[in-house]
Amino acid sequence: MRLQKNTLLKIIFLLVLIPVSANIVSATSWDWEYDMWVEDLSEKYSISPDLVKSVIKAESNFRYAISPKGAVGFMQLMPETAKLLGVKDINDPVENIKGGIKYLSLLMKRFKNNAPLAVAAYNAGPSAVARYGGIPPYKETKKYVFKVMNYYRQYSNLNKSEKASRLSFKIISD
């Protein structure tokens, strides 16, 4: 009887899980199309696409995810924050990216374009950054800021060398 019960539970689990995850599976991995959205939306909200990609890398490693705390998607938006930002469908990759970029842009403005403070606020909340007058002394937030800023430097350097390569190619081909 025990074996049958476990088998039955597995079947029920699969029947319930498959339809729910079917919509998520299509958005589980990063699509190059999202790079274009990041570029366009970053320009619209006046924020560095390299910083946005750094946050996405730290938050979800470019994979659709739902955290144990309830944060959702590539940008790991909390449902309440997403609502405040006007995100209609937090599970839609483009809506999620747009909401995260909009939020990060607002944080950059609030903290006078200080990227480490904006990133700390993205992680710990703007009130924690304001309360401590800087990066909060939370171990998780300190590690998060270090990680994002390290990715940011890497992406920025990558883009600089890519632009230099394009310029060199253009000069050689002219």
TIVO-2410 file (N, C-alpha, C; in nm, 3 decimals):
# residues 174
REC num residu      c1      c2      c3 atome chaine
REC   1      M   0.083  -0.120   0.000     N      A
REC   1      M   0.000   0.000   0.000    CA      A
REC   1      M   0.087   0.126   0.000     C      A
REC   2      R   0.197   0.125   0.074     N      A
REC   2      R   0.285   0.242   0.082    CA      A
REC   2      R   0.342   0.277  -0.055     C      A
REC   3      L   0.387   0.178  -0.130     N      A
REC   3      L   0.442   0.200  -0.262    CA      A
REC   3      L   0.336   0.261  -0.354     C      A
REC   4      Q   0.217   0.211  -0.347     N      A
REC   4      Q   0.109   0.263  -0.430    CA      A
REC   4      Q   0.077   0.408  -0.394     C      A
REC   5      K   0.079   0.438  -0.267     N      A
REC   5      K   0.050   0.574  -0.220    CA      A
REC   5      K   0.156   0.671  -0.274     C      A
REC   6      N   0.284   0.631  -0.264     N      A
REC   6      N   0.392   0.717  -0.314    CA      A
REC   6      N   0.383   0.735  -0.465     C      A
REC   7      T   0.352   0.628  -0.536     N      A
REC   7      T   0.338   0.636  -0.680    CA      A
REC   7      T   0.223   0.728  -0.717     C      A
REC   8      L   0.113   0.714  -0.647     N      A
REC   8      L  -0.004   0.798  -0.672    CA      A
REC   8      L   0.029   0.945  -0.645     C      A
REC   9      L   0.101   0.971  -0.537     N      A
REC   9      L   0.142   1.108  -0.505    CA      A
REC   9      L   0.232   1.166  -0.614     C      A
REC  10      K   0.324   1.086  -0.666     N      A
REC  10      K   0.413   1.132  -0.774    CA      A
REC  10      K   0.333   1.166  -0.898     C      A
REC  11      I   0.237   1.081  -0.932     N      A
REC  11      I   0.153   1.106  -1.050    CA      A
REC  11      I   0.074   1.234  -1.033     C      A
REC  12      I   0.013   1.252  -0.917     N      A
REC  12      I  -0.064   1.374  -0.890    CA      A
REC  12      I   0.029   1.496  -0.897     C      A
REC  13      F   0.148   1.484  -0.838     N      A
REC  13      F   0.245   1.592  -0.839    CA      A
REC  13      F   0.279   1.631  -0.983     C      A
REC  14      L   0.307   1.531  -1.067     N      A
REC  14      L   0.341   1.558  -1.206    CA      A
REC  14      L   0.225   1.620  -1.283     C      A
REC  15      L   0.104   1.571  -1.257     N      A
REC  15      L  -0.013   1.625  -1.325    CA      A
REC  15      L  -0.037   1.771  -1.289     C      A
REC  16      V  -0.008   1.804  -1.166     N      A
REC  16      V  -0.026   1.942  -1.120    CA      A
REC  16      V   0.091   2.029  -1.166     C      A
REC  17      L   0.212   1.977  -1.157     N      A
REC  17      L   0.332   2.054  -1.187    CA      A
REC  17      L   0.348   2.084  -1.335     C      A
REC  18      I   0.324   1.987  -1.420     N      A
REC  18      I   0.349   2.005  -1.563    CA      A
REC  18      I   0.269   2.121  -1.623     C      A
REC  19      P   0.137   2.129  -1.601     N      A
REC  19      P   0.066   2.243  -1.659    CA      A
REC  19      P   0.113   2.377  -1.605     C      A
REC  20      V   0.147   2.382  -1.476     N      A
REC  20      V   0.192   2.508  -1.417    CA      A
REC  20      V   0.328   2.548  -1.473     C      A
REC  21      S   0.418   2.451  -1.484     N      A
REC  21      S   0.552   2.484  -1.529    CA      A
REC  21      S   0.562   2.498  -1.680     C      A
REC  22      A   0.462   2.453  -1.754     N      A
REC  22      A   0.467   2.462  -1.900    CA      A
REC  22      A   0.484   2.607  -1.945     C      A
REC  23      N   0.416   2.700  -1.879     N      A
REC  23      N   0.429   2.842  -1.914    CA      A
REC  23      N   0.564   2.896  -1.871     C      A
REC  24      I   0.615   2.847  -1.762     N      A
REC  24      I   0.742   2.897  -1.709    CA      A
REC  24      I   0.859   2.844  -1.790     C      A
REC  25      V   0.849   2.721  -1.840     N      A
REC  25      V   0.960   2.660  -1.912    CA      A
REC  25      V   1.004   2.745  -2.030     C      A
REC  26      S   0.908   2.803  -2.102     N      A
REC  26      S   0.944   2.885  -2.217    CA      A
REC  26      S   1.023   3.009  -2.176     C      A
REC  27      A   1.014   3.048  -2.051     N      A
REC  27      A   1.083   3.168  -2.004    CA      A
REC  27      A   1.192   3.136  -1.903     C      A
REC  28      T   1.236   3.010  -1.898     N      A
REC  28      T   1.334   2.976  -1.796    CA      A
REC  28      T   1.475   3.019  -1.829     C      A
REC  29      S   1.508   3.028  -1.954     N      A
REC  29      S   1.644   3.067  -1.986    CA      A
REC  29      S   1.646   3.197  -2.066     C      A
REC  30      W   1.759   3.260  -2.062     N      A
REC  30      W   1.777   3.391  -2.125    CA      A
REC  30      W   1.770   3.376  -2.276     C      A
REC  31      D   1.699   3.464  -2.338     N      A
REC  31      D   1.685   3.466  -2.483    CA      A
REC  31      D   1.756   3.593  -2.531     C      A
REC  32      W   1.825   3.586  -2.643     N      A
REC  32      W   1.898   3.702  -2.693    CA      A
REC  32      W   1.806   3.821  -2.715     C      A
REC  33      E   1.679   3.793  -2.740     N      A
REC  33      E   1.581   3.900  -2.757    CA      A
REC  33      E   1.576   3.988  -2.632     C      A
REC  34      Y   1.597   3.927  -2.515     N      A
REC  34      Y   1.593   4.003  -2.390    CA      A
REC  34      Y   1.706   4.105  -2.384     C      A
REC  35      D   1.819   4.075  -2.448     N      A
REC  35      D   1.929   4.172  -2.453    CA      A
REC  35      D   1.883   4.301  -2.521     C      A
REC  36      M   1.806   4.286  -2.627     N      A
REC  36      M   1.754   4.406  -2.697    CA      A
REC  36      M   1.660   4.484  -2.605     C      A
REC  37      W   1.576   4.412  -2.530     N      A
REC  37      W   1.486   4.480  -2.436    CA      A
REC  37      W   1.566   4.552  -2.329     C      A
REC  38      V   1.670   4.488  -2.279     N      A
REC  38      V   1.754   4.552  -2.177    CA      A
REC  38      V   1.816   4.679  -2.233     C      A
REC  39      E   1.869   4.672  -2.353     N      A
REC  39      E   1.930   4.789  -2.416    CA      A
REC  39      E   1.828   4.902  -2.434     C      A
REC  40      D   1.713   4.869  -2.492     N      A
REC  40      D   1.610   4.970  -2.519    CA      A
REC  40      D   1.554   5.030  -2.391     C      A
REC  41      L   1.520   4.945  -2.296     N      A
REC  41      L   1.459   4.995  -2.171    CA      A
REC  41      L   1.561   5.070  -2.086     C      A
REC  42      S   1.687   5.028  -2.091     N      A
REC  42      S   1.791   5.100  -2.016    CA      A
REC  42      S   1.805   5.241  -2.071     C      A
REC  43      E   1.799   5.252  -2.202     N      A
REC  43      E   1.807   5.386  -2.264    CA      A
REC  43      E   1.685   5.468  -2.224     C      A
REC  44      K   1.566   5.408  -2.229     N      A
REC  44      K   1.443   5.478  -2.193    CA      A
REC  44      K   1.447   5.531  -2.050     C      A
REC  45      Y   1.501   5.451  -1.958     N      A
REC  45      Y   1.505   5.490  -1.816    CA      A
REC  45      Y   1.640   5.548  -1.774     C      A
REC  46      S   1.725   5.579  -1.871     N      A
REC  46      S   1.854   5.645  -1.847    CA      A
REC  46      S   1.939   5.571  -1.744     C      A
REC  47      I   1.963   5.444  -1.770     N      A
REC  47      I   2.045   5.363  -1.680    CA      A
REC  47      I   2.138   5.276  -1.764     C      A
REC  48      S   2.252   5.243  -1.710     N      A
REC  48      S   2.349   5.162  -1.783    CA      A
REC  48      S   2.297   5.019  -1.803     C      A
REC  49      P   2.295   4.972  -1.927     N      A
REC  49      P   2.254   4.834  -1.951    CA      A
REC  49      P   2.350   4.735  -1.885     C      A
REC  50      D   2.476   4.776  -1.869     N      A
REC  50      D   2.573   4.690  -1.801    CA      A
REC  50      D   2.536   4.671  -1.654     C      A
REC  51      L   2.487   4.777  -1.591     N      A
REC  51      L   2.443   4.766  -1.451    CA      A
REC  51      L   2.320   4.676  -1.442     C      A
REC  52      V   2.229   4.693  -1.537     N      A
REC  52      V   2.108   4.610  -1.537    CA      A
REC  52      V   2.145   4.462  -1.553     C      A
REC  53      K   2.232   4.432  -1.648     N      A
REC  53      K   2.274   4.293  -1.669    CA      A
REC  53      K   2.347   4.238  -1.547     C      A
REC  54      S   2.419   4.324  -1.478     N      A
REC  54      S   2.489   4.282  -1.356    CA      A
REC  54      S   2.390   4.243  -1.247     C      A
REC  55      V   2.283   4.320  -1.234     N      A
REC  55      V   2.179   4.287  -1.136    CA      A
REC  55      V   2.110   4.156  -1.175     C      A
REC  56      I   2.079   4.141  -1.304     N      A
REC  56      I   2.015   4.017  -1.349    CA      A
REC  56      I   2.106   3.897  -1.322     C      A
REC  57      K   2.235   3.912  -1.350     N      A
REC  57      K   2.331   3.805  -1.326    CA      A
REC  57      K   2.334   3.767  -1.178     C      A
REC  58      A   2.337   3.866  -1.091     N      A
REC  58      A   2.342   3.839  -0.947    CA      A
REC  58      A   2.210   3.784  -0.895     C      A
REC  59      E   2.100   3.836  -0.946     N      A
REC  59      E   1.968   3.796  -0.896    CA      A
REC  59      E   1.926   3.657  -0.942     C      A
REC  60      S   1.947   3.627  -1.071     N      A
REC  60      S   1.890   3.502  -1.123    CA      A
REC  60      S   1.984   3.424  -1.216     C      A
REC  61      N   2.104   3.477  -1.237     N      A
REC  61      N   2.199   3.417  -1.329    CA      A
REC  61      N   2.136   3.395  -1.467     C      A
REC  62      F   2.054   3.492  -1.508     N      A
REC  62      F   1.986   3.491  -1.638    CA      A
REC  62      F   1.891   3.372  -1.654     C      A
REC  63      R   1.833   3.328  -1.542     N      A
REC  63      R   1.735   3.220  -1.546    CA      A
REC  63      R   1.610   3.266  -1.474     C      A
REC  64      Y   1.495   3.227  -1.529     N      A
REC  64      Y   1.370   3.257  -1.460    CA      A
REC  64      Y   1.375   3.185  -1.327     C      A
REC  65      A   1.340   3.254  -1.220     N      A
REC  65      A   1.347   3.193  -1.087    CA      A
REC  65      A   1.239   3.252  -0.996     C      A
REC  66      I   1.203   3.174  -0.898     N      A
REC  66      I   1.117   3.221  -0.789    CA      A
REC  66      I   1.192   3.189  -0.661     C      A
REC  67      S   1.222   3.293  -0.583     N      A
REC  67      S   1.302   3.273  -0.462    CA      A
REC  67      S   1.214   3.224  -0.348     C      A
REC  68      P   1.276   3.168  -0.245     N      A
REC  68      P   1.200   3.126  -0.126    CA      A
REC  68      P   1.126   3.243  -0.059     C      A
REC  69      K   1.176   3.366  -0.080     N      A
REC  69      K   1.111   3.484  -0.022    CA      A
REC  69      K   0.998   3.537  -0.110     C      A
REC  70      G   0.983   3.479  -0.231     N      A
REC  70      G   0.874   3.519  -0.319    CA      A
REC  70      G   0.912   3.612  -0.432     C      A
REC  71      A   1.041   3.644  -0.446     N      A
REC  71      A   1.085   3.728  -0.556    CA      A
REC  71      A   1.075   3.647  -0.686     C      A
REC  72      V   1.037   3.715  -0.795     N      A
REC  72      V   1.004   3.644  -0.919    CA      A
REC  72      V   1.081   3.696  -1.040     C      A
REC  73      G   1.119   3.604  -1.128     N      A
REC  73      G   1.171   3.636  -1.259    CA      A
REC  73      G   1.320   3.666  -1.265     C      A
REC  74      F   1.362   3.714  -1.381     N      A
REC  74      F   1.502   3.747  -1.404    CA      A
REC  74      F   1.551   3.855  -1.309     C      A
REC  75      M   1.465   3.954  -1.283     N      A
REC  75      M   1.504   4.067  -1.198    CA      A
REC  75      M   1.466   4.045  -1.052     C      A
REC  76      Q   1.406   3.930  -1.021     N      A
REC  76      Q   1.367   3.893  -0.885    CA      A
REC  76      Q   1.287   4.004  -0.816     C      A
REC  77      L   1.178   4.044  -0.880     N      A
REC  77      L   1.089   4.145  -0.824    CA      A
REC  77      L   0.997   4.084  -0.720     C      A
REC  78      M   0.977   4.155  -0.612     N      A
REC  78      M   0.876   4.114  -0.514    CA      A
REC  78      M   0.741   4.157  -0.570     C      A
REC  79      P   0.638   4.075  -0.552     N      A
REC  79      P   0.506   4.107  -0.608    CA      A
REC  79      P   0.455   4.247  -0.571     C      A
REC  80      E   0.475   4.288  -0.447     N      A
REC  80      E   0.428   4.421  -0.403    CA      A
REC  80      E   0.500   4.533  -0.478     C      A
REC  81      T   0.631   4.516  -0.492     N      A
REC  81      T   0.711   4.616  -0.564    CA      A
REC  81      T   0.668   4.621  -0.710     C      A
REC  82      A   0.647   4.504  -0.770     N      A
REC  82      A   0.605   4.497  -0.909    CA      A
REC  82      A   0.473   4.572  -0.930     C      A
REC  83      K   0.379   4.555  -0.838     N      A
REC  83      K   0.250   4.626  -0.848    CA      A
REC  83      K   0.271   4.777  -0.845     C      A
REC  84      L   0.354   4.823  -0.752     N      A
REC  84      L   0.382   4.966  -0.740    CA      A
REC  84      L   0.446   5.022  -0.867     C      A
REC  85      L   0.521   4.939  -0.938     N      A
REC  85      L   0.590   4.981  -1.059    CA      A
REC  85      L   0.502   4.969  -1.183     C      A
REC  86      G   0.382   4.916  -1.165     N      A
REC  86      G   0.289   4.902  -1.278    CA      A
REC  86      G   0.312   4.778  -1.362     C      A
REC  87      V   0.382   4.679  -1.306     N      A
REC  87      V   0.404   4.554  -1.379    CA      A
REC  87      V   0.273   4.476  -1.378     C      A
REC  88      K   0.223   4.447  -1.499     N      A
REC  88      K   0.095   4.377  -1.511    CA      A
REC  88      K   0.109   4.227  -1.487     C      A
REC  89      D   0.216   4.167  -1.542     N      A
REC  89      D   0.238   4.024  -1.527    CA      A
REC  89      D   0.384   4.001  -1.489     C      A
REC  90      I   0.406   3.978  -1.362     N      A
REC  90      I   0.541   3.962  -1.308    CA      A
REC  90      I   0.613   3.842  -1.368     C      A
REC  91      N   0.535   3.745  -1.420     N      A
REC  91      N   0.594   3.625  -1.479    CA      A
REC  91      N   0.634   3.643  -1.625     C      A
REC  92      D   0.589   3.750  -1.687     N      A
REC  92      D   0.626   3.779  -1.825    CA      A
REC  92      D   0.769   3.833  -1.824     C      A
REC  93      P   0.861   3.768  -1.895     N      A
REC  93      P   1.002   3.811  -1.889    CA      A
REC  93      P   1.024   3.958  -1.922     C      A
REC  94      V   0.959   4.008  -2.027     N      A
REC  94      V   0.979   4.148  -2.065    CA      A
REC  94      V   0.922   4.243  -1.961     C      A
REC  95      E   0.803   4.211  -1.909     N      A
REC  95      E   0.743   4.294  -1.803    CA      A
REC  95      E   0.832   4.293  -1.678     C      A
REC  96      N   0.886   4.177  -1.646     N      A
REC  96      N   0.973   4.162  -1.530    CA      A
REC  96      N   1.099   4.246  -1.547     C      A
REC  97      I   1.160   4.238  -1.664     N      A
REC  97      I   1.281   4.315  -1.692    CA      A
REC  97      I   1.250   4.465  -1.689     C      A
REC  98      K   1.139   4.503  -1.751     N      A
REC  98      K   1.100   4.644  -1.752    CA      A
REC  98      K   1.078   4.696  -1.610     C      A
REC  99      G   1.008   4.619  -1.528     N      A
REC  99      G   0.985   4.660  -1.389    CA      A
REC  99      G   1.114   4.673  -1.310     C      A
REC 100      G   1.205   4.577  -1.329     N      A
REC 100      G   1.333   4.582  -1.259    CA      A
REC 100      G   1.417   4.701  -1.302     C      A
REC 101      I   1.417   4.730  -1.431     N      A
REC 101      I   1.494   4.845  -1.483    CA      A
REC 101      I   1.434   4.975  -1.431     C      A
REC 102      K   1.303   4.983  -1.433     N      A
REC 102      K   1.236   5.104  -1.383    CA      A
REC 102      K   1.270   5.126  -1.235     C      A
REC 103      Y   1.266   5.018  -1.157     N      A
REC 103      Y   1.296   5.027  -1.014    CA      A
REC 103      Y   1.442   5.068  -0.991     C      A
REC 104      L   1.533   5.003  -1.064     N      A
REC 104      L   1.675   5.036  -1.049    CA      A
REC 104      L   1.702   5.181  -1.089     C      A
REC 105      S   1.634   5.227  -1.192     N      A
REC 105      S   1.647   5.366  -1.236    CA      A
REC 105      S   1.599   5.463  -1.128     C      A
REC 106      L   1.486   5.431  -1.067     N      A
REC 106      L   1.434   5.515  -0.958    CA      A
REC 106      L   1.532   5.518  -0.840     C      A
REC 107      L   1.593   5.404  -0.811     N      A
REC 107      L   1.689   5.397  -0.701    CA      A
REC 107      L   1.816   5.477  -0.734     C      A
REC 108      M   1.858   5.471  -0.859     N      A
REC 108      M   1.975   5.550  -0.901    CA      A
REC 108      M   1.947   5.699  -0.883     C      A
REC 109      K   1.828   5.742  -0.920     N      A
REC 109      K   1.791   5.884  -0.902    CA      A
REC 109      K   1.787   5.920  -0.754     C      A
REC 110      R   1.724   5.834  -0.675     N      A
REC 110      R   1.710   5.861  -0.532    CA      A
REC 110      R   1.846   5.873  -0.464     C      A
REC 111      F   1.941   5.788  -0.506     N      A
REC 111      F   2.073   5.788  -0.442    CA      A
REC 111      F   2.179   5.858  -0.529     C      A
REC 112      K   2.131   5.957  -0.606     N      A
REC 112      K   2.218   6.049  -0.682    CA      A
REC 112      K   2.322   5.976  -0.769     C      A
REC 113      N   2.275   5.877  -0.844     N      A
REC 113      N   2.357   5.798  -0.936    CA      A
REC 113      N   2.473   5.725  -0.870     C      A
REC 114      N   2.459   5.696  -0.743     N      A
REC 114      N   2.559   5.617  -0.672    CA      A
REC 114      N   2.518   5.470  -0.688     C      A
REC 115      A   2.584   5.403  -0.783     N      A
REC 115      A   2.546   5.265  -0.818    CA      A
REC 115      A   2.552   5.169  -0.697     C      A
REC 116      P   2.658   5.170  -0.617     N      A
REC 116      P   2.660   5.077  -0.502    CA      A
REC 116      P   2.542   5.100  -0.406     C      A
REC 117      L   2.503   5.226  -0.383     N      A
REC 117      L   2.389   5.252  -0.295    CA      A
REC 117      L   2.258   5.207  -0.359     C      A
REC 118      A   2.243   5.231  -0.488     N      A
REC 118      A   2.122   5.187  -0.559    CA      A
REC 118      A   2.111   5.035  -0.558     C      A
REC 119      V   2.223   4.969  -0.578     N      A
REC 119      V   2.226   4.822  -0.577    CA      A
REC 119      V   2.195   4.770  -0.436     C      A
REC 120      A   2.249   4.835  -0.335     N      A
REC 120      A   2.219   4.795  -0.196    CA      A
REC 120      A   2.069   4.812  -0.169     C      A
REC 121      A   2.012   4.921  -0.220     N      A
REC 121      A   1.869   4.946  -0.201    CA      A
REC 121      A   1.785   4.843  -0.278     C      A
REC 122      Y   1.832   4.800  -0.392     N      A
REC 122      Y   1.762   4.697  -0.470    CA      A
REC 122      Y   1.754   4.569  -0.388     C      A
REC 123      N   1.858   4.543  -0.311     N      A
REC 123      N   1.864   4.420  -0.231    CA      A
REC 123      N   1.797   4.433  -0.095     C      A
REC 124      A   1.829   4.538  -0.022     N      A
REC 124      A   1.784   4.551   0.117    CA      A
REC 124      A   1.666   4.647   0.133     C      A
REC 125      G   1.636   4.721   0.028     N      A
REC 125      G   1.529   4.820   0.035    CA      A
REC 125      G   1.586   4.959   0.055     C      A
REC 126      P   1.524   5.059  -0.007     N      A
REC 126      P   1.574   5.196   0.004    CA      A
REC 126      P   1.570   5.251   0.146     C      A
REC 127      S   1.474   5.207   0.225     N      A
REC 127      S   1.466   5.259   0.362    CA      A
REC 127      S   1.585   5.212   0.446     C      A
REC 128      A   1.634   5.091   0.421     N      A
REC 128      A   1.752   5.042   0.495    CA      A
REC 128      A   1.875   5.123   0.459     C      A
REC 129      V   1.891   5.156   0.332     N      A
REC 129      V   2.006   5.236   0.288    CA      A
REC 129      V   1.996   5.377   0.348     C      A
REC 130      A   1.877   5.433   0.348     N      A
REC 130      A   1.857   5.566   0.406    CA      A
REC 130      A   1.882   5.563   0.557     C      A
REC 131      R   1.832   5.461   0.624     N      A
REC 131      R   1.846   5.450   0.769    CA      A
REC 131      R   1.992   5.443   0.811     C      A
REC 132      Y   2.074   5.368   0.734     N      A
REC 132      Y   2.215   5.352   0.768    CA      A
REC 132      Y   2.304   5.458   0.702     C      A
REC 133      G   2.246   5.539   0.616     N      A
REC 133      G   2.325   5.642   0.548    CA      A
REC 133      G   2.429   5.583   0.455     C      A
REC 134      G   2.403   5.466   0.404     N      A
REC 134      G   2.496   5.396   0.315    CA      A
REC 134      G   2.455   5.250   0.304     C      A
REC 135      I   2.549   5.168   0.262     N      A
REC 135      I   2.521   5.026   0.248    CA      A
REC 135      I   2.494   4.968   0.388     C      A
REC 136      P   2.378   4.904   0.405     N      A
REC 136      P   2.346   4.848   0.536    CA      A
REC 136      P   2.448   4.742   0.578     C      A
REC 137      P   2.468   4.723   0.708     N      A
REC 137      P   2.571   4.630   0.755    CA      A
REC 137      P   2.529   4.482   0.746     C      A
REC 138      Y   2.430   4.453   0.664     N      A
REC 138      Y   2.385   4.314   0.648    CA      A
REC 138      Y   2.485   4.238   0.563     C      A
REC 139      K   2.525   4.121   0.611     N      A
REC 139      K   2.623   4.039   0.539    CA      A
REC 139      K   2.575   4.009   0.396     C      A
REC 140      E   2.448   3.971   0.381     N      A
REC 140      E   2.393   3.938   0.249    CA      A
REC 140      E   2.401   4.058   0.154     C      A
REC 141      T   2.367   4.175   0.204     N      A
REC 141      T   2.367   4.295   0.119    CA      A
REC 141      T   2.509   4.335   0.081     C      A
REC 142      K   2.601   4.327   0.174     N      A
REC 142      K   2.741   4.359   0.143    CA      A
REC 142      K   2.795   4.267   0.033     C      A
REC 143      K   2.767   4.137   0.047     N      A
REC 143      K   2.811   4.040  -0.054    CA      A
REC 143      K   2.744   4.067  -0.188     C      A
REC 144      Y   2.617   4.101  -0.183     N      A
REC 144      Y   2.540   4.128  -0.304    CA      A
REC 144      Y   2.597   4.249  -0.378     C      A
REC 145      V   2.623   4.357  -0.306     N      A
REC 145      V   2.677   4.478  -0.368    CA      A
REC 145      V   2.814   4.448  -0.430     C      A
REC 146      F   2.897   4.377  -0.357     N      A
REC 146      F   3.029   4.341  -0.409    CA      A
REC 146      F   3.016   4.260  -0.538     C      A
REC 147      K   2.926   4.162  -0.537     N      A
REC 147      K   2.906   4.076  -0.654    CA      A
REC 147      K   2.855   4.156  -0.775     C      A
REC 148      V   2.753   4.238  -0.753     N      A
REC 148      V   2.696   4.316  -0.864    CA      A
REC 148      V   2.799   4.414  -0.919     C      A
REC 149      M   2.869   4.483  -0.833     N      A
REC 149      M   2.967   4.581  -0.880    CA      A
REC 149      M   3.083   4.512  -0.954     C      A
REC 150      N   3.118   4.392  -0.911     N      A
REC 150      N   3.221   4.315  -0.981    CA      A
REC 150      N   3.172   4.277  -1.121     C      A
REC 151      Y   3.049   4.229  -1.132     N      A
REC 151      Y   2.990   4.199  -1.264    CA      A
REC 151      Y   2.985   4.327  -1.349     C      A
REC 152      Y   2.949   4.436  -1.286     N      A
REC 152      Y   2.937   4.563  -1.357    CA      A
REC 152      Y   3.070   4.602  -1.420     C      A
REC 153      R   3.178   4.590  -1.343     N      A
REC 153      R   3.311   4.621  -1.397    CA      A
REC 153      R   3.344   4.527  -1.514     C      A
REC 154      Q   3.312   4.399  -1.498     N      A
REC 154      Q   3.340   4.302  -1.604    CA      A
REC 154      Q   3.262   4.335  -1.731     C      A
REC 155      Y   3.131   4.359  -1.718     N      A
REC 155      Y   3.049   4.391  -1.835    CA      A
REC 155      Y   3.093   4.522  -1.900     C      A
REC 156      S   3.127   4.621  -1.819     N      A
REC 156      S   3.172   4.749  -1.873    CA      A
REC 156      S   3.302   4.732  -1.951     C      A
REC 157      N   3.395   4.656  -1.895     N      A
REC 157      N   3.522   4.632  -1.965    CA      A
REC 157      N   3.501   4.552  -2.092     C      A
REC 158      L   3.411   4.455  -2.087     N      A
REC 158      L   3.379   4.375  -2.205    CA      A
REC 158      L   3.326   4.464  -2.316     C      A
REC 159      N   3.235   4.552  -2.281     N      A
REC 159      N   3.177   4.641  -2.381    CA      A
REC 159      N   3.278   4.740  -2.436     C      A
REC 160      K   3.371   4.785  -2.351     N      A
REC 160      K   3.475   4.876  -2.400    CA      A
REC 160      K   3.563   4.805  -2.502     C      A
REC 161      S   3.604   4.682  -2.472     N      A
REC 161      S   3.691   4.610  -2.566    CA      A
REC 161      S   3.615   4.571  -2.691     C      A
REC 162      E   3.485   4.542  -2.679     N      A
REC 162      E   3.403   4.511  -2.795    CA      A
REC 162      E   3.391   4.633  -2.886     C      A
REC 163      K   3.370   4.750  -2.827     N      A
REC 163      K   3.362   4.874  -2.906    CA      A
REC 163      K   3.495   4.904  -2.973     C      A
REC 164      A   3.604   4.880  -2.902     N      A
REC 164      A   3.737   4.902  -2.959    CA      A
REC 164      A   3.761   4.807  -3.075     C      A
REC 165      S   3.716   4.682  -3.061     N      A
REC 165      S   3.731   4.584  -3.169    CA      A
REC 165      S   3.652   4.626  -3.292     C      A
REC 166      R   3.531   4.673  -3.271     N      A
REC 166      R   3.447   4.719  -3.382    CA      A
REC 166      R   3.512   4.838  -3.453     C      A
REC 167      L   3.568   4.931  -3.372     N      A
REC 167      L   3.632   5.048  -3.429    CA      A
REC 167      L   3.755   5.004  -3.510     C      A
REC 168      S   3.834   4.911  -3.456     N      A
REC 168      S   3.951   4.861  -3.527    CA      A
REC 168      S   3.911   4.794  -3.657     C      A
REC 169      F   3.806   4.715  -3.652     N      A
REC 169      F   3.757   4.647  -3.772    CA      A
REC 169      F   3.713   4.748  -3.876     C      A
REC 170      K   3.642   4.853  -3.829     N      A
REC 170      K   3.593   4.956  -3.921    CA      A
REC 170      K   3.710   5.029  -3.987     C      A
REC 171      I   3.811   5.062  -3.910     N      A
REC 171      I   3.929   5.132  -3.962    CA      A
REC 171      I   4.001   5.043  -4.064     C      A
REC 172      I   4.018   4.915  -4.031     N      A
REC 172      I   4.088   4.823  -4.120    CA      A
REC 172      I   4.009   4.801  -4.248     C      A
REC 173      S   3.877   4.789  -4.235     N      A
REC 173      S   3.795   4.759  -4.353    CA      A
REC 173      S   3.772   4.881  -4.442     C      A
REC 174      D   3.794   5.002  -4.389     N      A
REC 174      D   3.775   5.125  -4.470    CA      A
REC 174      D   3.888   5.150  -4.562     C      A
***
